[in-house]
Every structure is written in structure tokens, then in C-alpha cells.
Amino acid sequence: MLYHLLFPLSNVWSPFNLFQYITFRAVMASIFALLISFLIGPWVIRQLTHHQIGEQIRSTGPQSHHIKKGTPTMGGVMVLTAILLPTLLFAQLNNVYIQIIIIATLWMGLFGFIDDYLKVIKKKESGLIARYKLAGQITLGIIISAWMYFRPEFAELWSYTSVPFFKDTVLSLGWFYPIMIILVITGFSNAVNLTDGLDGLASGLLAISFAVFTGIAYVSGRVDFSNYLNIEYLPGAGELTIFAAATVGACVGFLWFNSAPASVFMGDVGSLSTGSALGTMAVLLKKELLLFIIGGVFVIEALSVLSQWGYFRYTKNKTGKGKRLWKMAPIHHHYELKGWTETKVVIRFWIIGLLFALFSLTTFKIR
């Protein structure tokens, strides 16, 4: 919005010329997101507390988590506000990349809000039925697939995805590409949701992942940098730098209140929307495969749940009695039950997430 209002006035007042630079707008978006989180955070927490919108702890969860019962949840509305307002202020709103990423974030934010509403307000422990959430995620994948297919910006690379570690290599999936879009968006939306089980865990890992995508979006939108790194040049994709930077600021700002002991939880409204945004970001930048490295901890968390379920079903069918592969899934609970403190689990998972992020950056030179 400010780009459209102020940059045309640069011939009147030269400092407005700064708005043409993505780097300036990205930094400003990140700072604004951080400040918005700090400013509205206490008010949001007070409102959630006043309306008794508190976390409902699963009876099957770790015993140590029962002291968290009643902690304000649905704090994801704070995250969404801190992401979307700076994006609307500093990004080019007629840019198709920005339009898609905003819709993807709001879409799953709505499903997450309904899920939280049913769990917290209506006291339905299961929340929104899983198949409805899955239907929403699949529908979003279909919408994004069609949107990209009919836009000229994606005409040349619509069905392609880049392959890490291979120079100038892209994989054409043809009409199977929409399936990949659905899998990536659905998978990471759910993976972030599963990871959001300890104070600060998901928000810290999201900040790390989006920090990587801030750099990738910037270089992908510049022909000189993309040619130097031998990655796909995507005209207009540089605007995603603003969204990614705003998300980093929003997640760090939320972490101020979400760090142990948490004053507020993200809730599904935050985890489903940011997970969807993460998957959509990878799709738009043609980095779907690289996302499995960047978001490696999210992948591990999701796989721990799938492996727990699969092993239980396998042993039950074979022996008549189901056995667990992990003490509890997702895997962060496994380490809690092994005796690690919650803070130790979170910090160590952050370190692993940072290692994944750094390793993902090396793929641009190791080819």
C-alpha cells in the first residue's frame, strides 16, 4: 500500500525513492511485524484471558503439561496480524506472488480459527473433524494449482520443481505437479501444527525457515543473483521477500510471549496458517524439494507421528497387541518422557533446525 502511495511521489520528495528497493521494504516489514507483536501482544493476551479462551490439555498428553491448562490460546491471531499488516503496507499488492501467499495464509487461518473455536469455546476436544481440515487443505492446493496454471508469470515453469545439489536441473512433473502442490501444502500445514506442542518450539523453527526463504525469494527475483547461483529466475518473486521477512518478525515477536513458560499459545489458527504459508512459499519459489531440508524438523515431527501409527497398526495386526515405536508422538514428547526438560527439547530442536537451514543454503554451491 505504501509502495503504491509513496513511491510515485519520489519525484516530489526523493526519500520516497527508497520504496523501490525490496531490501528496504523487507527490513521495514520485519521491524513493523516485530513492533506490532510487541504492541498488541499484551492486549491480545488480556482479551483471551478475559474471555476464558484457554488451552485444553489432552488427557493423553504428558502429565507435566497439565499445569498449562487454561493458558490463553488462539494467539495465532496476533501472528497473522503481524504478518499481514506489514505485507499489505510494504509489498506490491498487484503482484501475483503476494496475492497467492496472502490467500493461502488467510484460507488455512480460517480453518484453524474454526478448529480452535470448536475446541476452546464449544469444548469439543477433537475440534474440527480431520477430514474437513484435509478438505480445506486439498482445496487450497487445487486453487493455487489452477491460479498458477492460468497466470502467464508461471507459464514456462508451471509443472517444474528444482532439484537440490544438481546444477541447472529441474524436474518436470507435468499434470502430476498439482498433486505435489497439494502434498506440500497439506503436509507442512499439518507438520507445523504437530510441532506446535512445546513453548516456543514452532514459532522459533518457523522464524528460522522463513529467514532462509527471505534470502531465497530475494535472489530468485534478481536475474544477476539467480544466474550466479544457477537457480531459476522468477520475475516478480522478489516481492515474497517482504512477506517472508514480515513472518520472521512476527514469529520472533510472538516468541517473546510464547517462550517458556508461555503466556500464550499459537493455536491452530496460527500453526495451520503459517504451515500453509511455508508450503506455499516453497511452491511459488520452485523449492518444494528443498523445503524438506529447510523444514527438516517439521518433517521429522510429522514422520514420527506416521511411524508411530504405522508401527502400532503393524504390531497389532501381527501379534494382536499394538506396540509403540516412540514413548509418545510427536517426537518432542518422546524426549520429554525420556527426562529432558521442555526448554532443553526446544533449544536442541532449534539448533537442529538451524543446522538444517544452514545445510539447505549450501545446496546452492554444492552442485
Secondary structure, DSSP 8 states (H G I E B T S, - for coil): -HHHHHGGGGGTSGGGGGGG-HHHHHHHHHHHHHHHHHHHHHHHHHHHHHTT-B----TTS-GGGGGGTT-B--THHHHHHHHHHHHHHHS-TT-HHHHHHHHHHHHHHHHHHHHHIIIIIS--TT-S-HHHHHHHHHHHHHHHHHHHHTSGGGTTTTTEEE-TTSTT-EEE-GGGHHHHHHHHHHHHHHHHHHHTTSTTHHHHHHHHHHHHHHHHHHHHT-HHHHHHHT----TTGGGHHHHHHHHHHHHHHHHHHHSSS-SS--HHHHHHHHHHHHHHHHHHTT-HHHHHHHTHHHHHHHHHHHHHHHHHHHHHHHHSS---SSSSSSHHHHHHHTT--HHHHHHHHHHHHHHHHHHHHHTTT--
